[in-house]
Amino acid sequence: MTRKEAREQAFLVLFQCNFFADRTLEEILENNLKNGSITENKFTNQLCSVVFKNMADINSLIQKYSLNWEQDRITKVSLTALRIAIAEIKYIEAIPKKVSLNEAIELTKKFANQEDAQFVNGVLSGVVNEFPKD
């Protein structure tokens, strides 16, 4: 499985977390594995864990760079893509920040629309400048 495919699996799991706040990440992962929505993958698990573990910090960065947008106004697709990209940019050294940014935009285009993708691009541009790593 490619990182792109693993990232998309992480997106599906983390998207569901928006709607099942009473469940643990492990429960949501296990449910998706059981029903065949995802397959076991180390990178998928790593992304989900990093996002879940650092959710408060990631959300504060989204708030900081979303310029006058309250988090509840951001679409769940955009929010999930942003969380994954910020987790990669800030916490996973091996991934170039341009890759994280581009993949988030592609996920947003796939599951939402161009307007949401532009929003994600704008927020992540600020984050990328704050955390230069490559």
N, C-alpha and C positions, 0 to 999 in steps of 0.2 A: 504494500500500500504506500502510495506517495504521501509526502507531507501535506500536499494540497487536499487529498482525500481524507487524511487524518484530521486536518483542520476543519473540514466540512462536518465530519462526525462530531467533533468537539462543539462546533456551532449548533448542531441539532440538539445535543445534550444540554448545553448552556442556555439555549433558547427556551427549552422546557423548564429550566430552573426559574425563569421569570413567572411561571404560572403555578409552580408547586413549591412554594416557599416553606411548606411544612415538611418537605422531604429532604433527606440528605443527598448529597452528590452521589454517594455510593448507591443509594436506592434508585436514583434516576439512571445511573450508568447500568446497573444490574437489570433494570426493567428493559432498557433499550437493547442490551445484549440478549436477553431472553426472547424478545419479540423480533429479533433479527434486524432492527433498525440500524444497528452498528455492529461492527466486529471488533474483537479485542485488538487494541493497538496501544503501544507504549506512548507514542507522541500524543494521541488523543487523550489518554489518561493524564499525561503531564500537563497539557494545556488546561484541561478541566480543573485539575487540582490547583494549578497556579492561579487561575482566575478566581476560583472559589476561596482560596486561602487569602488572597489579597483584594477581595472585592471592595472593601471600604476605601482603600487607597486608590484603586482603579476608578471607582465611582467619583472620588474627589477630583481626579484628573479630568474625567469627562466633564464634570461640572465646571471646572476651571476654564477649559478650552471650548466649551459649547456656547459661550458668550450669550448670556441672557436667556438661555433655554433651560427650563426646569426639567429635571430628569424624567418626570412623568409625561412630558410632552414628546420625548424622543421615542421613535418607534422601537418596538422590541427587537426588530431585525437590526437596526442601526446600533442599538445599545449592546447587543450581543457581539456584533462584529467589532465594535470599539473595544469592548472588554478583552476579547481575544488578542487584538492587535496591541493594545497597551500592555497586556501581560507579556507578550513576546518582546516588545520594545524594552520594557523595563526589567524584566526578570529572566529572560532566556537569551543569554549572550550569543549563542550559536547562530541565531537567525538575523540576517541583515535587516535593518529597520525599513529599507525600501521594499523588501519582500513582504514584511508584515503589513505595511501600508497598502501595497497593491493587492494583497490577498483579501484584506478587509473590504476594499472597494469592490472587488470581484464578488465576494460573498453577498455584499449588500445589493449589487446589481442583480444577482441571481435570485435572491429571495425578496427583494423589494423593488426599488426603481432608481432611476438616474438622480432624482432630487435627493433621495436618501444617501446615495453614494457620494454626492457632492458635499453633503453635510459631514459624512464620515471623513472624507478627505480633508475638509477644513479643520475638524477637531484634531485629527491625527497629525496634521502639519505642525500644529502647536506642540503636541506631545513629542514629536520627532526632534524638534529644535531644543526641547528641554533635556532630552536624554540622548545626546549624540554618542553613538557607540561604534560606528564604522565610517 
